[in-house]
Amino acid sequence: MNATTVAIDLAKDVFELLWADVEGRVLVRKRLRRAQLATVFENVPPLTIVMEACSSAHYWGRRFERLGHRVLLLPAQHTKPYVRGNKTDRSDASGLLAAYRVGKILPVPLKTVEQQGIQALHRLRSHYQHQRTGSINVVRALLREFGITIPAGAAKVRAATLAALEDADNDLPMALRHRLGELLDDIAEQSVDMQRIESDLAQFNDRDLRSQRYQTATGVGLMTATALSASYGDLKRFPSGRHFASSLGITPKEFSSGNTRRLGKMTRRGDIYLRYLLIHGARSLLQSAALKRRRNQPLDRLSAWALALAERTGHNKAACAVANKLARRLWAADHHRTNFDPNHVSQPPVCH
């Protein structure tokens, strides 16, 4: 068999494989279980293995690369248009092969074990954060039913709730008092879990130069820096900062034809979590700049531009625009291996 390419439709237990030759002709199709997939590529000539960048793809990619094969992970949203007919494992594998043959789809780089571990820590922290937020909302809602209100702010919930539980003059039933006390303990435990994960991320940051470089930017802290470093790694694969910002989904949609160019809302096509972190970092930058201006403190070029933009377009639009600019500046900092400069002035290219 003169196969050069294998397209694999990944799944939990049963995998669809398609072998093709150099001209893209399908030679063999197979359905293999997980245990068989682990051994089918051993002791065979090097192949190009094409998979979607989905769950478990990076694990299998690392495993196949150790066997000497070339692995390409294609973004799922770009391979979907090449699937013809009904949605089946067989058609998905054929769509992968067709998408690979186009040759213009940029593959997703394989993540290392450490990168995936840091991403998993971020997911766990988000999980604990959502649980804590839900528990706080439950406490607030239940106490409000008995005429007890808690001021805004998560830090005020525990003290206000304990005061309500110790007040014998309110209408709280005794059984509810016990359950609310247990819920407060859950909230405290979730906060401790988040702090432990942040400590693990800080240890990663201490040995990761890229994360440290990102944190020199205003509005970028430990969470954004480590998430960005783990998710994207080296940013050199992006031709420019504009391409990087576009991959995060913080650039406008375009509806253009002929000489008419129309820009719409943000595409929101990238990583939701990273976009969320960058936009909240931009909000932090705007708040810090506004505070400096009220105190008559000097502003750097980026902060002055952000405040002027917020006055023209409003806080929310300005936050998205600042996140876009932060992404481009972070790409430049990583590309040139230098710290973030808020006073940087871009120079037009010199024509000779």
N, C-alpha and C positions, 0 to 999 in steps of 0.2 A: 504494500500500500504506500503510495507516494504522497501521503498527506503532509501538508505544511502548516495547516491551521486547524484549530479545534475551537468551536464555539460551545460554551457550557451555559445552560440555563440553570442557575443555582436554585436550590430548594432546601427543605429541612432534611428529607430522607431520600427522595428519589430525584436524580439529576438527568436531564436530557443533554446528550452530547452529539455533536455533528462534526465529522471530519471532512475537510475539503482540501483540494490540491491548490497549486499556486495560481491557477486560473479561476478559482472560486467554485469549481464543480464539486458537488456533494458526493463523497465516496461512501461513507458509512454513517449510519445513525444508530445510537444505542441509548438505552435507559439503564442507568446504574444506580445502585444503592450507595450509601455513604461509605461503607467499608470497602466497596469495590473501587470507588473513585480515588481513594487514597493510594491505591497501588497500580492503577492502570497506566500511569505515566512514568513508572519506574522502568529503567533499562530500555528506553526508547530514544531515538534521535531527537535533538532539540526541536520543539514545536512552538508556534505562536498560539498562545491560549487566550481567548477573548471571553470576557465575562462582564456582566453588568456590575457597576459599583454599588452593590447592595449589601444586605446583611451577610456576613461571613466571607465576603469576597476578598477582603484583605488577608484573612487567615489562609484561605486556599491559595491566594496569589503568592504569599511568602513561601508556602509549602512547595508550590510548583517551581518557583525560582530556585529554591535550594536543589531541585532536581536538574537544573540547567535549562529550563524552558524560559521563553520570553512571555511575560504576562502583560496584557492590556486590559485595564478596567475602563469601560465606557460609561459615561453618565446615562442613567436610566431614561431621563427625559429626552435625550437625543436619539436613543435607539428605538423608542416606542413608535415613531412614525414609519419605521421600516418593517413593522410587523404586519403581515398581510393576512386577511381572512379572520377567522375566529381566534380568540385568545386561548392558546394551548401552549404547552411546553415545547412542542415540536415547532410551532410557528415562532415562538420566542427565540429559539436557537437559530432559526433561519434568519430572523430579523437581526440578530446580533452579527451574523456573518455578513449580511448586506450592509449594515452600518459600518463594519470594519473595512469593507472594500471601498467605501466612499473615500476614506482616507483623510477627511477634513475634520473629523471629530477628535478633539483633544482628549487624550486619556487622563484618568485620575491617577496621580502617583500612589504607589503602594505605601501604606502607613507602616511604621515600625511598631513593635510591640509596645514600646514606651509611649508613642503617640496615641495609640488606641487606649492605653491605660489612663492617660491624662484626660482624654475625651470621656472615658467612662466615669472618672471622678467628677467631671462637670455635670454629667447626666445624673449621677447620684445626688449631687448637691441640689440640683434643680428639683429632684424628686422630694428631698427633705424640705426644701423651701416651699413647694406647693402644699405638702402635708401641713406644715406649720401655718401657712396662710389660711388653709381651710379650717384648721382647728381654732385659730384666733377668731375667724368669722363666726364659727359656731358659738364660741363663748360670748361674743358680743351680741349675737342674735338672741340667744337664750336669756341672757340677763336683761335685755331690752324688753322682753315679754313681761318682766316683773318690775318694770319702771326703773331699771338701773342702767345708766348709760356710761360708756367708757370713752374718754377723750381719744382723739386720733393719735395714731402712733403705736407700733407694735411694742415698744419699750414700756408703755404705760398699762398694758393689759394685765400683767401679772399682779402688780401692786393694787390696781383698782379691783381686780377680781377677788384677791385675798381679803381686801377690806370689806367687800360685799359678803363674802362667806363668813366672816367673823362678826358681821352685824346681825344681832339677834332680833332687831326690830323690823327687818324687811320680811317679805312674804316668801322667800326662797324655801321650798320644802327640804327637809333634812337629807332625803335620798339624793336630790339633785345637787346639794352642796358637796356630797362625797364624790359624785361623778365629775363635777366641775373641777374639783381638786385633782382628780386623776388626770383630767384633760390638761390642766396646767403643767403637771409633771411630764406629760407627753410633749408639750410645746417646748419645755426646757430641754428635754432629751434631744429633740430635733435640732434645736439651736446648737447644742454641743456637737452633734454629728456634723453639722455644717462647718463648725469651727475646726474640727479634726480634718475634714477634707481640705479646707483652706490651708491648714498647716502642711498637708501633703503637697499641695500645689506650690506653696512657698519653697519647699525643699527642691522641687523641680525647677522653679524659677532661679534658685541659687546656682544651679549648674547649667542653665540654658541661656546662652548669650543673646539669643534672638528675643526671648521674653524680656530680658533686661533692657535691650535696646528699645523695644516697643514702649516700655514704661517711662521712657524719657519724654513721651508725648503727653501733652495736657489732655486730661480726660480718659487716659488709658491706665488702668490699674492692673492688679494681679490677675483678676478673673479674665479680663479681655486679652491681656498679653499671653497668658498660658493657653487659653482656648484657641487663639489665633495661631500660635506657634504649633500646637498639636494638630490642628485641623488642616493647615496649609503647608507647614514646613517651610522650605525654601521658596520664596516668591519669585525667583528668577524665571520660572516657566511662564509668567505673565509678561507680555511684551511691554506693557506700560502700566502705570497706576490706574489709568482709565479701565483697562481690561480687568484689573483686580477688583476695583470698585463694582464693576458690572457683575462679576462672579458672586458678589455679596448681595446683589439685588437692590442696591441703593442708587441706581441710575434710572432715569425716566424711560418709560416706554416710548417708542418712536412710531409714529404713523405718518410716513412720508411717501410722496409720490411726485415724480418730476422735479420741478424747482420748489415745491412746497414742502416745508419740513414742519412737522407737528410733534411736540413732546408732551407726553401725558404723565400719569402718576408713576410712582416707583414700580419697577418690575416685580420685586419681591421673589425673585427666582433663586436666590442663594440660600445659604444656611440661615435659618430663622434665628437660631441662638446667637450666632455671631452678629447678625444685624441688630438684634435686640441689645446686645452689649455695647456695640458701637454707638447706637442712637442714644442710649442712656449716658454713655460717656460724653457725647456731644451736649446733652442737656446739662451735665455737670460742668462742662467748659463754659456754657452760656451763663449759668448761675455764678460761677466763680468770677467771670469777667464783669458781670453786673455788680457784684459785691466790690470788686476792685475799683470800679468807676465811682461807686457811691463814696468810697473812702479816698478818692482822688489819688489812687495809686497808678503807676504807669502800666499801660497795656501793651502786650506784644502785638505784632501785625495780625496774627491769626485771631486773637481775642477781639481786637478792634473791628476786624472784618465781620466776625460772627455777630457782634452786637449791632453793627450797622445793618446787617442783613435781617436780624430779628425785628428791628424797627420798621423795615420796609415790608416784610412778608409775614411776620408773626413768629411766635416761638416755635411751633411745631414744624413748620416748613424749614425754618432756619436750622433746627436740630438735625433734620435729615440732610440738609446741605452740608452742615459741618461734619456729619458722619462720613459723607462722601469725600470731603476734603481730607479728613483724618485718614481714611483708607488709602488715598493716593499718596499722602505724605509718609504713611507707614511703609508702603511699597518702596518709595524712594529711599527711606532710611535703611531698609533691608537690602535693597539692590546695591546701594553704595557702601554698605557696611558702616554706617555712621549714625550718630544719635539724632533724634528728632530736633529740628530747628524751627520754632514757631515764628521766627523773623525771616525765614528764607524767602528770597525773591527769585522766582523762576526767570531764567534768561532765555530769550528766543534763540533758536539755532542759528549759527553763523553760516551764511552762504558764501562759498568761495567761487 
